[in-house]
Amino acid sequence: MLIFVLVTAITVLSVFSIERGEVERDAADVSRKAQAMTSAIERRAYTSSAYLRAGAALFSTQADVTPAVFRRFVSELRLDSNYRGAEGIGWAPVVAANQLRSFEGRLNAERISDKMVRPTLQEQPREILTPILYMQPDTARNRRALGYDMYSQPVRRTAMDLAAANDRPTASGPVVLVQEGGGDAAGFLIYMPVFEGLSMARNLKGFIFSPFNASQFLGSAANLVSYESVGARLRDGEAQGEPILAQSDGWIDGRSAVTREVSLANRRMLLEVQSTRVEGLSSMSMITLLFGLAVASLLMLVSRLLTQQTLEDRRAIIWFEEQNSIRNSLTRELNHRVKNTLANVLSIVSLTRRRSGSLDEFAEGLDGRIRALSATHDLLTQSEWGTTPIRSVVDVELAPYARDEEQKLELVGPHTELAPNDALSLGLAIHELATNAAKYGSLSVPGGCVTVRWSQMNETLAKIEWVESGGPSVSKPMRRGFGTDLIEKIVAHELRHPVELDFAPEGVRCTLLVPVRKPSEFELRKKGPSGRGRGH
């Protein structure tokens, strides 16, 4: 997880750096394009102003601006190639109200349908008019403007008065051109006053002007630069509220933009340019992010596999150490128990030899006692040398007599577990008592009964009683036999408690005290949570 977090953090930092670089590069590109568009717009405005100045100089020298003079002047300008973004060039003479009928005669000369000056004097009384007399190129859009009195509209009138006062090209505020018909597209006009003669006391003759559709004008300027991935907007910087004149299709409201001031025919305009790049991670950032996450995941997987392999190796080493410890413990325990068993066998052989009158008697006694040891060993093996119930030990040793219906066996007591060595000693004692009862006691005659009772005196000691009844009368033997010595010496020594053996006339009685030990005191191994052995 630490490797994954570290690589992921490095990846995120790399993506952040890439994105920051993209933003800075995008901002620089927007700034560069904004400056280029500003220059392009100003060049367009300067070109238009230059044409209008040339027209004003020409018309001021003419006694009258005739259609032929106007057409020849405009044709020399080659507006189609050098005047993109403008509707054309027009001429609007200054006309007094009493000269209106004469003007309309000139307006309708060479025309099929008559046109009137609008708005009419009845609709808007006024003394001075500047109706449009000529417009080139002669298109359907431009014909809509013929006869329109521009001086009747406040925004146009303000621009014309300012142009006349300063004698230089002046742009108007935002208006809807007459050419738009019923449309509402914003536009503006650039006016240049024309005076009669060159004397100081000059009379205003009229205005040569160029109308512009703002969107087309902005688009023509944008075409001069790389216009990809940016949006542009043109605002009037002098009108109240800075209204929008034109806006590109890619403009996104609410996104930050670079603003540049534009001087358009002595009028302050604002050009706003913004990036239209889709927000989100760039392709390089996405590749870096995906690659980083893939590497982080792969490293985390490899680290996890290596960690798991290390843990498995460590568990294997611990298991082998446990097995080695168990093997050593088993070896020590086996040696100890073999020595104990051999010592018991040697004691049995020695005592049997001393108490036997013949070889057959020796062989018979030795065989029975060795079998008793073997039976108890089998019982302990079945319990994996763990604890063994008292009843199981007694059942094994009395099994040969349990099938005889002429004798009766009573086994009474609670479930009590004994340690392996204590079970072996108890098995030897029960075997000797049973052998003696089968030869001389209650198991030697029909109707005899042997009762074995056991109880737990406390947590560490159990009491076992052997009681014979219904057999021949018993008298204390003149000499001590092997069984007596085995029980009173060997068994008592192994059990660490004295054995009471009473040869009562009604039957032999024997009381043994057997330790009850906790498994942790004698068990070879104990299974831990993992299921493997743990040596003791």
N, C-alpha and C positions, 0 to 999 in steps of 0.2 A: 504493500500500500504506500509506503514511503517513496519507493521508486516511482510508482504510478503518479503520486501527487507531485513529485519533483519534476518528472518529464512533462506532466500536464501544465505545471506552472511555467516551465520554460517555453512550452508551446504557446500558451496564452500570452506570455510576454512577447514572443516573436510576432504573434498575430497582432497584438496591440501596436508594436513598432511598425509593422507593415501597414496597418490601417492609418496610423498617424502619418506615415510617409505618403500614403495615398491621399489623405486629406490635405496635407501641405502641398502636394503636387497638384491636386485638383484646385486648391485655392490659388496657386500661382498661375495655373492655366486660365482660370476664370479672370484673374486680374489682368493677365496679358491680353485676353480676348476683349475684355472691357475697354482697355486702352486702345486696342486696334479698332474696335467699333466706334469709339469716340472720335478717333482720327478720321475714320471713313465718313461719319455723319458730318463732321465739320468740313471735310473736303466737298461733300455733296452740297452743303449749304453755301460754301464759298464759290463753287462752280455756278450754282444758280444765281448767287448775288452778282457774280461777274457778268453772266449773260444779261441780267436785268440792267446792270450799269451800262453795258454796251448798248442795249436797246434805248435806254433813257438818253444817252448821248446822241444817238441817231435821230430819235424822234424830236428832240429839242431843236434840231436844225431844220426840221420839215415844217413848212407852213401848215400842212395838213397831213395827218397819218392816214393814207389811203389803204384800201385792202391790198393793193399790189405791193406797196412798200412793206406792209406788215408781213405778208406771206413770204416775200423775198428775204426779209431779215430772219424769220424763223427757220426757213429752209436752209439757210447757211449754218444754222446752229447744229443741224443733224441731231435732233432731240432723241431719236430712237436709240442711238448708241451712246450719247454723252449726257443724257438727261433722264436716266432711269429713276423711277420713284416719283416723278412729277406728272401731273395731269397734262402739262403743256405750258404755254405762255399766252397771256391775254392782255388786252388793251382796254382800259376804261377811262374815257375822257371826262373832264369836269364839265358838267352841263347845268346851266341855270334852269329854273323851273319854266321860264318863258321860252326856253329853247327845246323843250321836250318833244314837241311835234316834229321839229326839224330833225332831231336825233333819231326818232323812230323811223323817219323816212330813210335815213342812211342805214339804219339797222336792217330794214326789210328789203333794201336794194339787193337785187340778184338772188332773192329767196322766194320759194314757192309759197310758203305759208307765212303770214304776217305774225310778228311778235310785238309785244308791248312791254314797256318798262314796268317792272314790278319791284316792290309794291307800288300801286298807283298813288297819285297825289291825293286822291280822295281817301284812300285807305290810310295814308300817312303823309300829311302835308309837310313840305320841306322846301327850302330855297335852293339848296345845292344837292346835285345828284352825281354819282359816278357809276352809271350803268355800264355793263360789259358790252363792248361793241364787237370786238374780235376775239376768237379763241382758236389757237392752233396747237395740235393738229385738229382738223375738222372731223370730229367723231360725234356719235350720237350722244355720248356722255357730255361732251363739251358744248353741244348745241343747247342742252338744258340750261346752261348758265347764261346764254346770251340774253341781254335785256335786264339782267338782275342788277338792281342798284345796291352795290356793296356798302355805300355810305349810310344806308338805312339801318344797317345792323350794328349794334354797339361795339362788339369785339372787333369787327373789321374796321369800323370808323376810328377806333382808338389807335389801331396799328397804322392806318393811313395818315392820321394827323401827326403821329410820332415820326413817321417816315418823311413827311413833308417838312416838319420842323428841323430834322437832323440832316435831311438831304442824303439819306443813305438807305440801303435795303434794310427793311424791318419786318420781322415775322410777327404774325398775329397770334393771339391765344387760340385755344382749341375751339373749332367750329365744325359744323356739319356742312360739307361742300354742297353747293347746289347740284353738282353733277351726280350726287348719290340718289337723287329723286326722292323716293320714300324711305331710303335707308337712314341709318343712324351712325354710320362709321365716322369716327373722329378724323379731323384733318386740320390743316392750317394753311396760311398763305404768306408769301413773302412779297412785300410791296416795295416798288422803287418809284419815287415821284419824278415826273417829267415837267420841266419848266420851259417857258418860251424864251428863246434867245439866251445870251450869255451875260446880260447886264445884271447889275446888282438888284435892280428893282424888277424882279422876274415874276411873271404871273404863272400860277400852277396850271398846267395844261391837262394833266391827267396822270394815270398810274399804269405802269407796266408791271405785271405781277405773274406769279406762278402759284397755282394751287397744288397742294400735296395731300394725298391720302396717307395718313400717318403710318398705317400698317405697311403699305407698300414702300413708303420711304424707309422705315426701319428695316424691312426685309432686304431692300436693295443695298443698304449699308452693310447689313450682316453678311450678304453674299460675298463681300470683298474679303472676309476673313473666314477662318475655319469655324463654322457655326455649329459643329457637332457637340453634343453633350452639354450645351449651355442654353439658358433661356434669357430673353431680354425684354425690357419694358422701358418705354419712353414716357416721361412725365413733364408737364409744364411747370417749371420751377418758379414762375412769377405769378401764376393765377392762384387764387385762394384755394387752399386744400390740395394744391399740386395734383390736379386731375390727371388721369392716365390718358395719354394720346394713343398709344399702341402697345400691344403686348403679344409676344410670340406664343405659338401653340404649346410649346413645352414648358411654359412658366408654371411654377408650383407655388401657390399661396402659402405664406407662413415660413418658407425656407429663407435662410439668410442670403443676402446678395451684396455685390460690390456696386457702389454708387459712384458715378463720375459726372461732373458738370460739363455740359456741352453748350457752347456759344453758337446758336443757330440764328444767323442773320440778326445779330444784336439782341437776341432774346435768350434768357437763361433757361436751359432745359436740363433735365436730369435723366441720365441713362443708368438703368439698373441691370446688372448681369448676374446670373446665378447658375450654379451647376445643376444639371438635370440627371446626374448619375443616380442610378437606383440605390437607395439607402440599403445598407447591409454589408456583409463581408464581401470583399473582392474575391476574384477567382484565386489569386495567389494566397490570400488569407485562408480560403476554404481548403485549398490543397495542403497548406502548412498545418492547419488545424486537424484535418483528417489524418494526415501522415503522422503528426505528433501523437494523436490519440491511439492510432494503430501501434506505433512504437511503444507507447506507454503500456498499452494492454499486453503487447507481446512480452515486454520486459517483466511486467507483473506476473504473467503466466509462467515464464521461465523461472523467475525467482521463487514462485510458489512451488513449482515442481522440484527445484533444487532444495527448497526448505523441507518439503515433504520427504524427499529422498534422504536428507540429513537426519530428519526425525526418525524415519524408518531404520536407518543405519544405527542411530543411537539406541532405539528400542531393541534392535537385534543384538547389539553389544550388551545391553543390560540383560536381555533374555539369556544370552550365552553365559554371562557372569552368574546369573541366578542358577542356570542349569549346572554350571561348574560347582557352585556352592552346594546345591542339592546333592550332586554326585559325591562331593567330599563328605557331606553330612551323612549320606546313605552309607558310604564306605565306613565311616567311623562307627555309625550305629550298627551296621552289619557286623563289624569286628567285635563290638561290645556284646551284641546279642549272641553271636556265635560263641564267644568266650563264655558267656553266661550259660548258654545251652550245653556246651561241652563240659563246663564245670558241674552243671546239674547231672549230666549223663555220667560223668566220672564218679560223682557222689553216689548216684543210683547204683552204678556197677560195683563200687567198693562196698557199699552197705549190703547190696544183694548178695555179693560173694561171701561176706562175713556171716550173713544170716541164713545162708542156704546149706542144707545138709547133703545135697547131691547136685550133680551137674544138671540133671533135668529140672530140679527145683530152681536152680539158678537161672537156667535158660527161660523157664516159664515166667518167673518173676520179672526178669529183665525185659522180656518181650512185651509183657503187659504194660510196664511202666514207660517203655519207649513209645508204645502205641498211644498211651495217654498224652505224652508230650506231642506226638505227631498230630493227634486229633485237635489239640488246642492250637497248635501251630496253623493247621488248616483253617480253623475258625478265625484266627488273627489275620491270616492272609486274605480271607474274604473281606475283612473290614479294613484292608490296606494298613494293617498295624495301627489302627486307630482305636477308639474306645470300643469295648465289647460288653454287652449286657451280661449280668450275673446269670440270668436264666439260660442264656445260650451256652455258657460254660457248663452249667449243671446238666442241661439237656444232652450235650455231646458226651459227657462222661457216663451218664446213666442210660444212654441209648440202648446198650445191649440188654438192659433189664426192663426197659419200658415195654417190650413186646411180650414179656412173660405175664400171662393173665393170673398166675397163682400168687404173684406178689403185687403189692400196691405202692405206688410212688405218689407223694404229695409235694408239689413245688409251689410255694406261696411267697410272694414278695413284690415290692414295687419295681418299676423300671429303673435300674441303677447301672451306670456305665463304669467299667474298670479300665485301668491302663493295661497295656500288653503284658508287661512283666508280672503284674499282679494277677492277671487272668491266667497266666501260665502256672503260677504258684497255686492258685485256687484250683485249677484243673488237676494238678498232681495230688492235692489233698483229697479232692472228691474221688479221684480214681482209687487212692489207697483205702479210703473209707468204704467205697463200693465193693472193692475186691475183698476186703476183710468181711463185709456183711454177706457177700456171696459165699464165702468159705465157712464162716462160723456164725454169722449173725442172722438178721431177719430176712435177708434175701436168700438164705440157704434152705428154708422150709416154706411149704405152701402157707399162705395167709399172713406172711410177714409183711411189714410195712416200714417204709423209710420216708420220713418227712424232712424236707429241707425248707427252712424259713429264713428269709433275710429281710432286713430293714435298715434304713439309713439313720444312724444315730445323730449325725450332724452333717454339715456340708463336706466334711473331709474324712468321714469314717462310716463304714457299713459293717453291720453285724450279721454273720451267717451261722445258723444253727443246724446241725445234723442230729436227727433223733431217730433211733431205731426202736421198733416195738413189734410184738407178736412173734418174736423169734425165740430161739433157745435161751436158756438162762445164761447170763454172762458172768464170768469171774475174771478178776484181774490176772493177766498172764504172768507166769512164773518168771519168764525172762522177756526182755524188751525185744520186740520184733523190728524188722526193717520199716514197716509202715509207721510204727510209733515214732521211731527216730526221724523218718522223713517228714512227718507232720510236725513234730515238736521242735525239730532242729532246722531242717532245710526250709520248710514252708514258713515257719515263724521268723526265721532270719530274713527271708525275702520280703515278707509282708511287714517287717519291722514292728510286729506286735505279737505277744505271747498267744499260744494256742491252748485252749482248755480241752483236754481229752479225758472223758470219764467213762470207765467200764462199769456202768450200773447193771444190776442183775436183770432188769427188765429190757436192757438194750444199751448199746454204746451211744454216748452223747458227745458231740464235739462242737465247740464254739470257736469261731475264727473272727478276728477283726481285720478287715481289709481296707486299705486307704482308698479314698475317692479323690482322685487328683484332677486338676484342670487340664484340658488338652494341651495348653501351651507349655506344660511342664514336661511333656514326653513326646509330642508329635514330631514327626520328621519334617514335614512341610505343611505350608498353609497356603491356599490359593488366594492370591490378591485380586484386586478389581479387574486386572487384565486377563485373569484365568490362568496365568503362569505361576509356577511354584516359587516360593520364597524360602530360602534355606534358614534353618534355626540352629 
